[in-house]
Amino acid sequence: MTPRPTSLALLAVICGLAGCHTQAPDTSSELTLETPLAWTAAETSDQDPVPATDWIESFDDPALTEIVAEAIEANYDLAATAARLSAAQASAVISGADRYPQLSVGADGSQRELRSSGSGVDDRLRTESYSLALDLSWEIDIWGRLNDRARAGEADYEAVQADYAAARLSLSAITARSWFNAVEAELQVRLAEDIYQSFQNNLETIENRFRTGLSRALDLRLTRANVAGAASNLEFRLRRRDEAIRSLETILGRYPDASQVASTHLPRPPATVPAGLPADLISRRPDLIASERRLAAADARYREAKKAMLPSIRLTGSAGTTSAELGNLVNGDFSFWNLAGGITQPLFQGRRLQAGAERSKADREAVLAAYASSALQAFREVETTLAAENTLRREETALKWAEEESMAAEDLAWEEYEAGLSDIITVLESQRRSFLAQRDLLSTRNLRLQNRINLHLALGGSFSATPQN
């Protein structure tokens, strides 16, 4: 039975995020989204839930696990994202710096020479003077404007943190896809080689029959055309394997010299998706977390822009000392100091502040709409991959049956042809059907693995509620 939908605020799509980060925006009255309690495309299963292990390991392919670890360690795109994360952390510190007093120190020194020649004697007197001053400036954040700025910086940093997690997850998925594509390409090459060799053997038989008058010239030419087609397909598969290997090596941060050796075994897809998979698993998707954090940052900047039109209070102060001896400057005895406070109220700036607030509001609305779009996209991806789980499984079952029947038909057609009970057209057609069934079965097995990768990517990790990297 399809669960009854329940109306959830868009922010509720990211369950509990506000409790894990800085103050979150209040969007509950702005956008609503009808979401189900559970996924509509999921079929029930009597199997136990998949253990809460890393989703890559669920494929039970040690070579895949090793390849993914290498990609995370060596991929240049991920390294660039890590560098942007460090830059965002520094930017967050800068955003919050204005909340604290700004203290600077300045030192100065001068030398003056006095000359006197009134008595006929040239007398010179040198005087030296040194000064040390401290300047203090501090805006009292009475309205919380500077705090809003700091919160925006922190939310930006948390968004980039989520971007990095999303990049790791995406890289793992891309690597896994490339690995299985390379494995399928290798298996397709081997199948093409077997087909070509089989057609060559058939050609030798037809040539012998033609020389003895048991086969027609038409049979010979059609068989030769079949061999040529198989040769062409083999070259195509060799090229596809080369492309798949070089693509994988690039992801791994290696020079793409096509030296990587792919496996010759496609693993079976992991266990059936557990029944009752909760829809709120999508809340841990790092790209959605990043969107929510950017919404929080935009909301904080909007509040900051509105408060920029309010009065600001600033304290300034200075203290210093002067001495004729350099060593006396550091004795801590300041000979002068002052402390002053002032209040500033913006009156007229050509609507600059009001326009800034309106721009921040528009930016916030754009981020909010993008957030809603990201959430809907995420739900679509999960529902689509769940539905494909079922259709691909049935498709593989049908193709397996087609493979078995077409291979049996090929053997039977060849036997009948040698006995003079059928013509070469029947043999060639049965061979074509057998080849297509074997080729399509390999492709569908890979598609099932690719779809399972896409499902983990759409859910942000494994089927467990515990977040995965």
NORHU-V586338 format. One record per run of one state. SS is the DSSP state (a for helix, b for strand, c for the rest). FROM is the first residue (numbers start at 1). LEN is the number of residues. If there is no record, write none. Layout:
ss=SS from=FROM len=LEN
ss=SS from=FROM len=LEN
This chain:
ss=c from=1 len=5
ss=b from=6 len=4
ss=a from=10 len=4
ss=c from=14 len=3
ss=a from=17 len=3
ss=c from=20 len=12
ss=b from=32 len=4
ss=c from=36 len=2
ss=b from=38 len=1
ss=c from=39 len=16
ss=a from=55 len=5
ss=c from=60 len=2
ss=a from=62 len=13
ss=c from=75 len=1
ss=a from=76 len=24
ss=c from=100 len=2
ss=b from=102 len=15
ss=c from=117 len=6
ss=b from=123 len=18
ss=c from=141 len=4
ss=a from=145 len=67
ss=c from=212 len=5
ss=a from=217 len=35
ss=c from=252 len=26
ss=b from=278 len=1
ss=a from=279 len=6
ss=c from=285 len=1
ss=a from=286 len=22
ss=c from=308 len=4
ss=b from=312 len=12
ss=c from=324 len=2
ss=a from=326 len=5
ss=c from=331 len=5
ss=b from=336 len=9
ss=c from=345 len=7
ss=a from=352 len=67
ss=c from=419 len=5
ss=a from=424 len=36
ss=c from=460 len=10
